[in-house]
Each structure stands twice: as C-alpha cells, then as structure tokens.
Amino acid sequence: MELRLRWKKVLFFSIVSVVFVLLFSFFYPYHFDEGKLFRDEIDFFRFFIIFVSCFFFSDIVCSEFANKTGYILFPKINRYKLIGGKYIANLSIIIFLVIIHYLTLDISVWVIYDTVIPESYISLGIAIFYTITLSGLLLLFSTIMPKANLTTVIVILIYLVGFLILEQALTAINQEIEPIFSLNYIGNLIKFVIPGGPFSGERWFLVYYAGDLLPPVKVWRTPTMEVAILIMSLYIALSFLFMFLALKRKEL
C-alpha cells in the first residue's frame, strides 16, 4: 500500500540519485584518485539521506492522528501494527534508494578508474544504519508534532544548526572532548571510512589561525566505528522508547 501511494516519489528520488551520481562523476576532475571521488560524492549524499528521510518518515504518525484514523480501533489490526507497517515499508524504500545510489557510484568508479573500493560496502552498511537512526528521530517527532511539515523543519534545524552549535560550544569549552552526541559528526564516518586523502586515518587535526598569534584549534573529523554504532544504537533505542510513550499518551 505504501509503495502504491508513494511510487512517484520513489521513482523521482531514484532518478535524481542516479542522475546526480552520473553528472558528478562526469564533471569530476579525473586526476584525483577514486577514493576522493567517492568521499566527495558521499559528502553530498548525506544531505540527500536527510531530506529524503524527511519526505518518507515525517508524516507516518501525525498524518494518522490528523485524519483521526489513529484513534480508530480496527478489529483485526491495531494502531501499533498500522504505524509499524508503515514505518517498515518506508524504511525499506529508503534503504532501496541508498543501495541504488551506492551501486551507481560503484559502477561509476569502476568505469572511470577500472577498480572497486572494498570499503564502499562498509560505508553502505554505516549509511543504512545511519538512515535507521534518522528514521527513529523523525518517527519520534512525527508522534509529538501535529503536522509533517513542522516535523521536517525541526529535524533539519536540529541537524544543520543545533548539532553544529553544540559542537562549536563544546570546542570552546574543551577541545579534548569528542562530540559523539552529534549525528552530524557521526555521519562523517560514512565518508571517512573510505581510505586516502589528507589526514587519512587520523580522527582529528589542528587548525591554525593568524599564524602563531592564536593557539591551534582541535577539529574532530570522525568517530571510531564502535563508538558510532553505539551512539546510533542509543539514538534508535531512545527514539522508539519516547515514541512509544508519546503514542500511549495520545491514546488516553
């Protein structure tokens, strides 16, 4: 049912994803290595995941209660199965789009550089897990907020503004504390798991301002895979827990 209702969106985003990879690969300077092409393209793809997830997950719960269907007690299916089914269907669609994107990018790298990047499969796994994390956050706000548009705006603001402000504030307080709470920071692992490039293998680097007049600033690049998986798991667990509590409250 979800696929029948959203097939136009699925087709549109599939075409956009494939066309973007092809155009990016066509205009990319070939004198750079295949790892840099992959990392630079994935940098843009992270934002694609966020915006597409908003389209598919922001209205899962709030639309049911806005249309009053969330209060109906169906004889053979309860509201939990209804929302759970919608969530799994939309998550499957997003994962399909992610796989199509990576497959197209892998083919482009193979055609241009005649090679395959084995780490791209690790990046794909992290991207899928990252998508599940975003979906849980969106599902939580879809339960709390009355409208899908409001859910989308809040989640995008949290990701693009909120996490960045908190990261900068933490840097100003203590540069040695890693911002593992930030999904923006954790998302860097999708890109930096691909080897090569400057500071390859390093999790942080120093930025110097005004020569030696100011002390260097420590900038964190990426978390370890174990920490990233742990934090994303916590986000998923807490998002579903609070979503369930909020949904129970709406039933009263």
PyRosetta script that sets phi, psi and omega in degrees:
from pyrosetta import init, pose_from_sequence

init()
pose = pose_from_sequence("MELRLRWKKVLFFSIVSVVFVLLFSFFYPYHFDEGKLFRDEIDFFRFFIIFVSCFFFSDIVCSEFANKTGYILFPKINRYKLIGGKYIANLSIIIFLVIIHYLTLDISVWVIYDTVIPESYISLGIAIFYTITLSGLLLLFSTIMPKANLTTVIVILIYLVGFLILEQALTAINQEIEPIFSLNYIGNLIKFVIPGGPFSGERWFLVYYAGDLLPPVKVWRTPTMEVAILIMSLYIALSFLFMFLALKRKEL")
pose.set_psi(1, -45.0)
pose.set_omega(1, 179.5)
pose.set_phi(2, -63.4)
pose.set_psi(2, -39.2)
pose.set_omega(2, 179.8)
pose.set_phi(3, -67.2)
pose.set_psi(3, -38.4)
pose.set_omega(3, 177.7)
pose.set_phi(4, -65.8)
pose.set_psi(4, -37.7)
pose.set_omega(4, -179.3)
pose.set_phi(5, -73.7)
pose.set_psi(5, -30.4)
pose.set_omega(5, -171.3)
pose.set_phi(6, -115.4)
pose.set_psi(6, 14.7)
pose.set_omega(6, -173.6)
pose.set_phi(7, -62.4)
pose.set_psi(7, -31.2)
pose.set_omega(7, 178.3)
pose.set_phi(8, -66.1)
pose.set_psi(8, -41.0)
pose.set_omega(8, 177.3)
pose.set_phi(9, -65.9)
pose.set_psi(9, -41.5)
pose.set_omega(9, 179.4)
pose.set_phi(10, -61.4)
pose.set_psi(10, -46.0)
pose.set_omega(10, 179.4)
pose.set_phi(11, -63.6)
pose.set_psi(11, -42.9)
pose.set_omega(11, -178.6)
pose.set_phi(12, -62.2)
pose.set_psi(12, -49.9)
pose.set_omega(12, -177.5)
pose.set_phi(13, -70.0)
pose.set_psi(13, -30.0)
pose.set_omega(13, 175.6)
pose.set_phi(14, -64.5)
pose.set_psi(14, -45.6)
pose.set_omega(14, 179.3)
pose.set_phi(15, -64.7)
pose.set_psi(15, -44.2)
pose.set_omega(15, 179.4)
pose.set_phi(16, -60.3)
pose.set_psi(16, -43.3)
pose.set_omega(16, -178.7)
pose.set_phi(17, -62.7)
pose.set_psi(17, -48.2)
pose.set_omega(17, -177.9)
pose.set_phi(18, -66.4)
pose.set_psi(18, -45.3)
pose.set_omega(18, -178.9)
pose.set_phi(19, -63.0)
pose.set_psi(19, -40.5)
pose.set_omega(19, 179.8)
pose.set_phi(20, -62.5)
pose.set_psi(20, -44.0)
pose.set_omega(20, 179.3)
pose.set_phi(21, -61.9)
pose.set_psi(21, -44.0)
pose.set_omega(21, -178.5)
pose.set_phi(22, -64.8)
pose.set_psi(22, -43.8)
pose.set_omega(22, 178.9)
pose.set_phi(23, -66.4)
pose.set_psi(23, -42.4)
pose.set_omega(23, 179.2)
pose.set_phi(24, -61.2)
pose.set_psi(24, -44.0)
pose.set_omega(24, -179.3)
pose.set_phi(25, -67.9)
pose.set_psi(25, -36.2)
pose.set_omega(25, -177.3)
pose.set_phi(26, -68.4)
pose.set_psi(26, -40.2)
pose.set_omega(26, -176.3)
pose.set_phi(27, -94.4)
pose.set_psi(27, -0.6)
pose.set_omega(27, -177.7)
pose.set_phi(28, -75.1)
pose.set_psi(28, 138.6)
pose.set_omega(28, 177.2)
pose.set_phi(29, -64.0)
pose.set_psi(29, 116.5)
pose.set_omega(29, -173.1)
pose.set_phi(30, -72.7)
pose.set_psi(30, -13.4)
pose.set_omega(30, -179.8)
pose.set_phi(31, -71.4)
pose.set_psi(31, -14.3)
pose.set_omega(31, 172.2)
pose.set_phi(32, -78.3)
pose.set_psi(32, 158.5)
pose.set_omega(32, -178.1)
pose.set_phi(33, -78.7)
pose.set_psi(33, 170.7)
pose.set_omega(33, -176.7)
pose.set_phi(34, -65.8)
pose.set_psi(34, -31.0)
pose.set_omega(34, 179.2)
pose.set_phi(35, -65.3)
pose.set_psi(35, -39.8)
pose.set_omega(35, 179.9)
pose.set_phi(36, -67.5)
pose.set_psi(36, -40.8)
pose.set_omega(36, 176.0)
pose.set_phi(37, -58.2)
pose.set_psi(37, -46.3)
pose.set_omega(37, -177.9)
pose.set_phi(38, -63.5)
pose.set_psi(38, -46.3)
pose.set_omega(38, -178.0)
pose.set_phi(39, -64.8)
pose.set_psi(39, -43.6)
pose.set_omega(39, -178.2)
pose.set_phi(40, -64.6)
pose.set_psi(40, -39.2)
pose.set_omega(40, -179.5)
pose.set_phi(41, -70.4)
pose.set_psi(41, -40.8)
pose.set_omega(41, 179.4)
pose.set_phi(42, -64.1)
pose.set_psi(42, -29.1)
pose.set_omega(42, 176.8)
pose.set_phi(43, -57.8)
pose.set_psi(43, -42.7)
pose.set_omega(43, 176.0)
pose.set_phi(44, -72.5)
pose.set_psi(44, -34.7)
pose.set_omega(44, -176.0)
pose.set_phi(45, -65.0)
pose.set_psi(45, -29.3)
pose.set_omega(45, 177.4)
pose.set_phi(46, -57.8)
pose.set_psi(46, -41.6)
pose.set_omega(46, 178.5)
pose.set_phi(47, -70.2)
pose.set_psi(47, -31.9)
pose.set_omega(47, 175.3)
pose.set_phi(48, -61.1)
pose.set_psi(48, -43.7)
pose.set_omega(48, 178.7)
pose.set_phi(49, -59.0)
pose.set_psi(49, -43.5)
pose.set_omega(49, -177.7)
pose.set_phi(50, -63.3)
pose.set_psi(50, -51.6)
pose.set_omega(50, -175.7)
pose.set_phi(51, -67.9)
pose.set_psi(51, -39.8)
pose.set_omega(51, 179.0)
pose.set_phi(52, -67.5)
pose.set_psi(52, -38.9)
pose.set_omega(52, 177.1)
pose.set_phi(53, -60.5)
pose.set_psi(53, -38.2)
pose.set_omega(53, 177.7)
pose.set_phi(54, -61.9)
pose.set_psi(54, -39.7)
pose.set_omega(54, 179.8)
pose.set_phi(55, -63.3)
pose.set_psi(55, -37.4)
pose.set_omega(55, -171.7)
pose.set_phi(56, -96.1)
pose.set_psi(56, -23.9)
pose.set_omega(56, -174.5)
pose.set_phi(57, -110.1)
pose.set_psi(57, -17.8)
pose.set_omega(57, -171.3)
pose.set_phi(58, -68.5)
pose.set_psi(58, -20.6)
pose.set_omega(58, -175.8)
pose.set_phi(59, -112.8)
pose.set_psi(59, 9.9)
pose.set_omega(59, -174.5)
pose.set_phi(60, -59.8)
pose.set_psi(60, -46.7)
pose.set_omega(60, -177.0)
pose.set_phi(61, -96.7)
pose.set_psi(61, -48.4)
pose.set_omega(61, -173.1)
pose.set_phi(62, -63.4)
pose.set_psi(62, -29.5)
pose.set_omega(62, 178.7)
pose.set_phi(63, -67.7)
pose.set_psi(63, -34.0)
pose.set_omega(63, 179.1)
pose.set_phi(64, -66.3)
pose.set_psi(64, -40.0)
pose.set_omega(64, -179.2)
pose.set_phi(65, -82.6)
pose.set_psi(65, -28.0)
pose.set_omega(65, 175.3)
pose.set_phi(66, -66.2)
pose.set_psi(66, -35.4)
pose.set_omega(66, 178.3)
pose.set_phi(67, -91.2)
pose.set_psi(67, 5.3)
pose.set_omega(67, 178.4)
pose.set_phi(68, 69.4)
pose.set_psi(68, 4.3)
pose.set_omega(68, 178.7)
pose.set_phi(69, -76.0)
pose.set_psi(69, -20.4)
pose.set_omega(69, 180.0)
pose.set_phi(70, -70.1)
pose.set_psi(70, -14.4)
pose.set_omega(70, 179.8)
pose.set_phi(71, -98.2)
pose.set_psi(71, -4.0)
pose.set_omega(71, -178.3)
pose.set_phi(72, -81.3)
pose.set_psi(72, 132.9)
pose.set_omega(72, 176.2)
pose.set_phi(73, -95.4)
pose.set_psi(73, 98.3)
pose.set_omega(73, -179.7)
pose.set_phi(74, -73.3)
pose.set_psi(74, 146.9)
pose.set_omega(74, -177.2)
pose.set_phi(75, -69.8)
pose.set_psi(75, -33.2)
pose.set_omega(75, -174.1)
pose.set_phi(76, -114.1)
pose.set_psi(76, -6.3)
pose.set_omega(76, 179.3)
pose.set_phi(77, -145.5)
pose.set_psi(77, 130.0)
pose.set_omega(77, 178.1)
pose.set_phi(78, -92.8)
pose.set_psi(78, 174.3)
pose.set_omega(78, -174.9)
pose.set_phi(79, -66.7)
pose.set_psi(79, -26.4)
pose.set_omega(79, 179.3)
pose.set_phi(80, -69.3)
pose.set_psi(80, -41.7)
pose.set_omega(80, 176.9)
pose.set_phi(81, -67.3)
pose.set_psi(81, -36.3)
pose.set_omega(81, 179.7)
pose.set_phi(82, -63.9)
pose.set_psi(82, -51.1)
pose.set_omega(82, -179.4)
pose.set_phi(83, -68.2)
pose.set_psi(83, -40.2)
pose.set_omega(83, 177.8)
pose.set_phi(84, -62.2)
pose.set_psi(84, -41.1)
pose.set_omega(84, 178.1)
pose.set_phi(85, -64.6)
pose.set_psi(85, -42.3)
pose.set_omega(85, 177.5)
pose.set_phi(86, -63.7)
pose.set_psi(86, -40.2)
pose.set_omega(86, -179.5)
pose.set_phi(87, -64.5)
pose.set_psi(87, -48.2)
pose.set_omega(87, -178.7)
pose.set_phi(88, -63.2)
pose.set_psi(88, -39.2)
pose.set_omega(88, 179.2)
pose.set_phi(89, -63.5)
pose.set_psi(89, -46.8)
pose.set_omega(89, -179.6)
pose.set_phi(90, -69.1)
pose.set_psi(90, -35.7)
pose.set_omega(90, 176.8)
pose.set_phi(91, -64.1)
pose.set_psi(91, -39.7)
pose.set_omega(91, 177.7)
pose.set_phi(92, -62.4)
pose.set_psi(92, -38.0)
pose.set_omega(92, 178.7)
pose.set_phi(93, -64.2)
pose.set_psi(93, -46.1)
pose.set_omega(93, -178.7)
pose.set_phi(94, -64.3)
pose.set_psi(94, -42.7)
pose.set_omega(94, 178.7)
pose.set_phi(95, -62.3)
pose.set_psi(95, -38.3)
pose.set_omega(95, 175.9)
pose.set_phi(96, -59.9)
pose.set_psi(96, -44.4)
pose.set_omega(96, 179.2)
pose.set_phi(97, -64.1)
pose.set_psi(97, -39.4)
pose.set_omega(97, 178.6)
pose.set_phi(98, -63.8)
pose.set_psi(98, -43.8)
pose.set_omega(98, -179.6)
pose.set_phi(99, -65.1)
pose.set_psi(99, -41.9)
pose.set_omega(99, 178.1)
pose.set_phi(100, -60.3)
pose.set_psi(100, -41.3)
pose.set_omega(100, -179.8)
pose.set_phi(101, -63.1)
pose.set_psi(101, -48.7)
pose.set_omega(101, -179.5)
pose.set_phi(102, -65.3)
pose.set_psi(102, -38.5)
pose.set_omega(102, 179.0)
pose.set_phi(103, -62.5)
pose.set_psi(103, -44.0)
pose.set_omega(103, 178.2)
pose.set_phi(104, -63.7)
pose.set_psi(104, -41.0)
pose.set_omega(104, 179.9)
pose.set_phi(105, -67.2)
pose.set_psi(105, -40.2)
pose.set_omega(105, 177.4)
pose.set_phi(106, -62.9)
pose.set_psi(106, -40.9)
pose.set_omega(106, 178.4)
pose.set_phi(107, -65.1)
pose.set_psi(107, -40.1)
pose.set_omega(107, 178.6)
pose.set_phi(108, -62.5)
pose.set_psi(108, -45.0)
pose.set_omega(108, 177.9)
pose.set_phi(109, -62.2)
pose.set_psi(109, -39.9)
pose.set_omega(109, -179.4)
pose.set_phi(110, -66.6)
pose.set_psi(110, -40.8)
pose.set_omega(110, -180.0)
pose.set_phi(111, -67.9)
pose.set_psi(111, -42.2)
pose.set_omega(111, -174.5)
pose.set_phi(112, -78.3)
pose.set_psi(112, -45.5)
pose.set_omega(112, -172.5)
pose.set_phi(113, -108.6)
pose.set_psi(113, -3.7)
pose.set_omega(113, 179.7)
pose.set_phi(114, 56.5)
pose.set_psi(114, 44.8)
pose.set_omega(114, 179.6)
pose.set_phi(115, -153.4)
pose.set_psi(115, 165.3)
pose.set_omega(115, 177.3)
pose.set_phi(116, -123.6)
pose.set_psi(116, 139.8)
pose.set_omega(116, 179.0)
pose.set_phi(117, -98.3)
pose.set_psi(117, 106.0)
pose.set_omega(117, -178.1)
pose.set_phi(118, -59.8)
pose.set_psi(118, -33.6)
pose.set_omega(118, -178.7)
pose.set_phi(119, -67.3)
pose.set_psi(119, -13.2)
pose.set_omega(119, 179.1)
pose.set_phi(120, -63.3)
pose.set_psi(120, -29.0)
pose.set_omega(120, 178.5)
pose.set_phi(121, -71.9)
pose.set_psi(121, -33.7)
pose.set_omega(121, 174.0)
pose.set_phi(122, -66.5)
pose.set_psi(122, -43.5)
pose.set_omega(122, 177.7)
pose.set_phi(123, -60.1)
pose.set_psi(123, -39.9)
pose.set_omega(123, 177.6)
pose.set_phi(124, -61.6)
pose.set_psi(124, -44.9)
pose.set_omega(124, 178.8)
pose.set_phi(125, -61.2)
pose.set_psi(125, -42.9)
pose.set_omega(125, 178.3)
pose.set_phi(126, -65.2)
pose.set_psi(126, -40.4)
pose.set_omega(126, 179.5)
pose.set_phi(127, -62.3)
pose.set_psi(127, -39.7)
pose.set_omega(127, 177.8)
pose.set_phi(128, -66.0)
pose.set_psi(128, -44.2)
pose.set_omega(128, 178.5)
pose.set_phi(129, -64.9)
pose.set_psi(129, -37.1)
pose.set_omega(129, 177.0)
pose.set_phi(130, -64.7)
pose.set_psi(130, -38.4)
pose.set_omega(130, 177.3)
pose.set_phi(131, -63.7)
pose.set_psi(131, -41.6)
pose.set_omega(131, 177.4)
pose.set_phi(132, -62.2)
pose.set_psi(132, -39.2)
pose.set_omega(132, 178.0)
pose.set_phi(133, -62.5)
pose.set_psi(133, -47.0)
pose.set_omega(133, 178.0)
pose.set_phi(134, -62.6)
pose.set_psi(134, -38.7)
pose.set_omega(134, -179.4)
pose.set_phi(135, -63.6)
pose.set_psi(135, -38.5)
pose.set_omega(135, 177.8)
pose.set_phi(136, -64.5)
pose.set_psi(136, -41.0)
pose.set_omega(136, 178.1)
pose.set_phi(137, -64.4)
pose.set_psi(137, -42.7)
pose.set_omega(137, 178.8)
pose.set_phi(138, -66.8)
pose.set_psi(138, -38.4)
pose.set_omega(138, 178.7)
pose.set_phi(139, -64.0)
pose.set_psi(139, -39.0)
pose.set_omega(139, 177.6)
pose.set_phi(140, -61.6)
pose.set_psi(140, -49.9)
pose.set_omega(140, -178.8)
pose.set_phi(141, -69.8)
pose.set_psi(141, -27.8)
pose.set_omega(141, 175.6)
pose.set_phi(142, -66.9)
pose.set_psi(142, -28.6)
pose.set_omega(142, 177.1)
pose.set_phi(143, -76.8)
pose.set_psi(143, -36.0)
pose.set_omega(143, -176.4)
pose.set_phi(144, -81.9)
pose.set_psi(144, -43.8)
pose.set_omega(144, -174.2)
pose.set_phi(145, -82.6)
pose.set_psi(145, 148.7)
pose.set_omega(145, -178.0)
pose.set_phi(146, -78.6)
pose.set_psi(146, -22.1)
pose.set_omega(146, -175.3)
pose.set_phi(147, -133.5)
pose.set_psi(147, 151.4)
pose.set_omega(147, -178.4)
pose.set_phi(148, -67.2)
pose.set_psi(148, -38.2)
pose.set_omega(148, -178.8)
pose.set_phi(149, -61.9)
pose.set_psi(149, -39.4)
pose.set_omega(149, 179.3)
pose.set_phi(150, -66.8)
pose.set_psi(150, -38.6)
pose.set_omega(150, 176.5)
pose.set_phi(151, -61.0)
pose.set_psi(151, -45.4)
pose.set_omega(151, -179.9)
pose.set_phi(152, -61.2)
pose.set_psi(152, -47.0)
pose.set_omega(152, -178.0)
pose.set_phi(153, -62.7)
pose.set_psi(153, -44.2)
pose.set_omega(153, -177.5)
pose.set_phi(154, -65.1)
pose.set_psi(154, -45.7)
pose.set_omega(154, -178.6)
pose.set_phi(155, -64.7)
pose.set_psi(155, -42.5)
pose.set_omega(155, 178.9)
pose.set_phi(156, -64.0)
pose.set_psi(156, -40.8)
pose.set_omega(156, 178.2)
pose.set_phi(157, -64.8)
pose.set_psi(157, -40.7)
pose.set_omega(157, 178.2)
pose.set_phi(158, -61.6)
pose.set_psi(158, -43.6)
pose.set_omega(158, -176.7)
pose.set_phi(159, -72.6)
pose.set_psi(159, -48.6)
pose.set_omega(159, -172.6)
pose.set_phi(160, -83.5)
pose.set_psi(160, -25.3)
pose.set_omega(160, -176.0)
pose.set_phi(161, -117.2)
pose.set_psi(161, -51.6)
pose.set_omega(161, -174.1)
pose.set_phi(162, -59.6)
pose.set_psi(162, -52.3)
pose.set_omega(162, -179.1)
pose.set_phi(163, -63.3)
pose.set_psi(163, -38.7)
pose.set_omega(163, -179.5)
pose.set_phi(164, -65.7)
pose.set_psi(164, -41.1)
pose.set_omega(164, 178.2)
pose.set_phi(165, -63.5)
pose.set_psi(165, -43.9)
pose.set_omega(165, 179.7)
pose.set_phi(166, -64.9)
pose.set_psi(166, -38.4)
pose.set_omega(166, 177.6)
pose.set_phi(167, -62.6)
pose.set_psi(167, -44.7)
pose.set_omega(167, -179.9)
pose.set_phi(168, -66.6)
pose.set_psi(168, -38.6)
pose.set_omega(168, 177.9)
pose.set_phi(169, -63.9)
pose.set_psi(169, -40.2)
pose.set_omega(169, 178.5)
pose.set_phi(170, -66.0)
pose.set_psi(170, -38.1)
pose.set_omega(170, 177.5)
pose.set_phi(171, -63.2)
pose.set_psi(171, -39.5)
pose.set_omega(171, 179.3)
pose.set_phi(172, -67.7)
pose.set_psi(172, -31.3)
pose.set_omega(172, -179.0)
pose.set_phi(173, -80.2)
pose.set_psi(173, -51.3)
pose.set_omega(173, -178.3)
pose.set_phi(174, -156.3)
pose.set_psi(174, 112.1)
pose.set_omega(174, -177.1)
pose.set_phi(175, -70.9)
pose.set_psi(175, -16.4)
pose.set_omega(175, -177.2)
pose.set_phi(176, -81.8)
pose.set_psi(176, -12.5)
pose.set_omega(176, -179.5)
pose.set_phi(177, -85.8)
pose.set_psi(177, 122.4)
pose.set_omega(177, -178.2)
pose.set_phi(178, -78.7)
pose.set_psi(178, 132.2)
pose.set_omega(178, -177.0)
pose.set_phi(179, -80.3)
pose.set_psi(179, 61.8)
pose.set_omega(179, -175.5)
pose.set_phi(180, -71.6)
pose.set_psi(180, -11.1)
pose.set_omega(180, 178.4)
pose.set_phi(181, -74.7)
pose.set_psi(181, -19.3)
pose.set_omega(181, -171.4)
pose.set_phi(182, -85.7)
pose.set_psi(182, 121.5)
pose.set_omega(182, 174.7)
pose.set_phi(183, -67.1)
pose.set_psi(183, -27.0)
pose.set_omega(183, 175.8)
pose.set_phi(184, -64.1)
pose.set_psi(184, -42.2)
pose.set_omega(184, 178.8)
pose.set_phi(185, -70.1)
pose.set_psi(185, -43.2)
pose.set_omega(185, 179.8)
pose.set_phi(186, -62.4)
pose.set_psi(186, -35.5)
pose.set_omega(186, 179.3)
pose.set_phi(187, -63.2)
pose.set_psi(187, -19.3)
pose.set_omega(187, 177.5)
pose.set_phi(188, -61.2)
pose.set_psi(188, -25.4)
pose.set_omega(188, -178.1)
pose.set_phi(189, -63.9)
pose.set_psi(189, -30.2)
pose.set_omega(189, 178.0)
pose.set_phi(190, -57.9)
pose.set_psi(190, -37.5)
pose.set_omega(190, -178.4)
pose.set_phi(191, -85.2)
pose.set_psi(191, -48.8)
pose.set_omega(191, -170.6)
pose.set_phi(192, -80.4)
pose.set_psi(192, -4.0)
pose.set_omega(192, 173.2)
pose.set_phi(193, -71.2)
pose.set_psi(193, -18.8)
pose.set_omega(193, 174.3)
pose.set_phi(194, -77.6)
pose.set_psi(194, 124.6)
pose.set_omega(194, -174.3)
pose.set_phi(195, -73.1)
pose.set_psi(195, 164.8)
pose.set_omega(195, 177.5)
pose.set_phi(196, 99.6)
pose.set_psi(196, 173.3)
pose.set_omega(196, 178.7)
pose.set_phi(197, 87.7)
pose.set_psi(197, 171.6)
pose.set_omega(197, 179.4)
pose.set_phi(198, -66.1)
pose.set_psi(198, 144.5)
pose.set_omega(198, 179.4)
pose.set_phi(199, 60.9)
pose.set_psi(199, 26.6)
pose.set_omega(199, -178.4)
pose.set_phi(200, -59.6)
pose.set_psi(200, 131.4)
pose.set_omega(200, 180.0)
pose.set_phi(201, 85.7)
pose.set_psi(201, -9.5)
pose.set_omega(201, 178.9)
pose.set_phi(202, -94.6)
pose.set_psi(202, 138.6)
pose.set_omega(202, -175.8)
pose.set_phi(203, -91.5)
pose.set_psi(203, -10.0)
pose.set_omega(203, 177.9)
pose.set_phi(204, -155.0)
pose.set_psi(204, 163.3)
pose.set_omega(204, 176.0)
pose.set_phi(205, -148.2)
pose.set_psi(205, 166.1)
pose.set_omega(205, -178.7)
pose.set_phi(206, -102.1)
pose.set_psi(206, 137.6)
pose.set_omega(206, 176.6)
pose.set_phi(207, -112.5)
pose.set_psi(207, 127.5)
pose.set_omega(207, -178.9)
pose.set_phi(208, -104.2)
pose.set_psi(208, 131.0)
pose.set_omega(208, 178.8)
pose.set_phi(209, -114.9)
pose.set_psi(209, 136.9)
pose.set_omega(209, 176.2)
pose.set_phi(210, 54.3)
pose.set_psi(210, 45.1)
pose.set_omega(210, 178.6)
pose.set_phi(211, 64.7)
pose.set_psi(211, -127.0)
pose.set_omega(211, -179.8)
pose.set_phi(212, -100.3)
pose.set_psi(212, 8.8)
pose.set_omega(212, -177.9)
pose.set_phi(213, -71.7)
pose.set_psi(213, -32.8)
pose.set_omega(213, -179.5)
pose.set_phi(214, -116.2)
pose.set_psi(214, 148.0)
pose.set_omega(214, 178.0)
pose.set_phi(215, -66.6)
pose.set_psi(215, 149.5)
pose.set_omega(215, -179.9)
pose.set_phi(216, -66.6)
pose.set_psi(216, 152.8)
pose.set_omega(216, 179.2)
pose.set_phi(217, -108.1)
pose.set_psi(217, 129.3)
pose.set_omega(217, 179.1)
pose.set_phi(218, -83.0)
pose.set_psi(218, 122.4)
pose.set_omega(218, -179.0)
pose.set_phi(219, -113.9)
pose.set_psi(219, 123.1)
pose.set_omega(219, 179.2)
pose.set_phi(220, -82.9)
pose.set_psi(220, 130.9)
pose.set_omega(220, -176.9)
pose.set_phi(221, -94.4)
pose.set_psi(221, -47.5)
pose.set_omega(221, -173.1)
pose.set_phi(222, -159.4)
pose.set_psi(222, 147.9)
pose.set_omega(222, 175.9)
pose.set_phi(223, -83.2)
pose.set_psi(223, 173.1)
pose.set_omega(223, 170.9)
pose.set_phi(224, -74.7)
pose.set_psi(224, 158.7)
pose.set_omega(224, -178.0)
pose.set_phi(225, -63.7)
pose.set_psi(225, -38.9)
pose.set_omega(225, -179.1)
pose.set_phi(226, -63.7)
pose.set_psi(226, -44.3)
pose.set_omega(226, 179.7)
pose.set_phi(227, -65.8)
pose.set_psi(227, -42.2)
pose.set_omega(227, -179.2)
pose.set_phi(228, -61.4)
pose.set_psi(228, -45.2)
pose.set_omega(228, 179.8)
pose.set_phi(229, -64.7)
pose.set_psi(229, -40.3)
pose.set_omega(229, 179.0)
pose.set_phi(230, -62.6)
pose.set_psi(230, -47.5)
pose.set_omega(230, -177.9)
pose.set_phi(231, -66.6)
pose.set_psi(231, -41.3)
pose.set_omega(231, 178.3)
pose.set_phi(232, -64.6)
pose.set_psi(232, -37.7)
pose.set_omega(232, 176.8)
pose.set_phi(233, -62.4)
pose.set_psi(233, -40.7)
pose.set_omega(233, 177.1)
pose.set_phi(234, -64.1)
pose.set_psi(234, -43.0)
pose.set_omega(234, 176.9)
pose.set_phi(235, -59.3)
pose.set_psi(235, -44.4)
pose.set_omega(235, -178.9)
pose.set_phi(236, -64.0)
pose.set_psi(236, -47.5)
pose.set_omega(236, -178.3)
pose.set_phi(237, -62.6)
pose.set_psi(237, -46.4)
pose.set_omega(237, -178.8)
pose.set_phi(238, -67.9)
pose.set_psi(238, -37.9)
pose.set_omega(238, 179.6)
pose.set_phi(239, -62.5)
pose.set_psi(239, -45.4)
pose.set_omega(239, -179.7)
pose.set_phi(240, -71.4)
pose.set_psi(240, -33.8)
pose.set_omega(240, 177.5)
pose.set_phi(241, -63.9)
pose.set_psi(241, -50.8)
pose.set_omega(241, -179.5)
pose.set_phi(242, -68.9)
pose.set_psi(242, -31.6)
pose.set_omega(242, 175.4)
pose.set_phi(243, -63.2)
pose.set_psi(243, -43.5)
pose.set_omega(243, 179.2)
pose.set_phi(244, -63.4)
pose.set_psi(244, -43.0)
pose.set_omega(244, 178.5)
pose.set_phi(245, -63.9)
pose.set_psi(245, -41.7)
pose.set_omega(245, 178.5)
pose.set_phi(246, -66.5)
pose.set_psi(246, -37.2)
pose.set_omega(246, 178.7)
pose.set_phi(247, -67.7)
pose.set_psi(247, -38.9)
pose.set_omega(247, 176.3)
pose.set_phi(248, -62.7)
pose.set_psi(248, -37.4)
pose.set_omega(248, 179.5)
pose.set_phi(249, -65.9)
pose.set_psi(249, -35.9)
pose.set_omega(249, 179.1)
pose.set_phi(250, -69.8)
pose.set_psi(250, -20.4)
pose.set_omega(250, 179.6)
pose.set_phi(251, -77.3)
pose.set_psi(251, -23.2)
pose.set_omega(251, -175.9)
pose.set_phi(252, -71.2)
pose.dump_pdb("model.pdb")
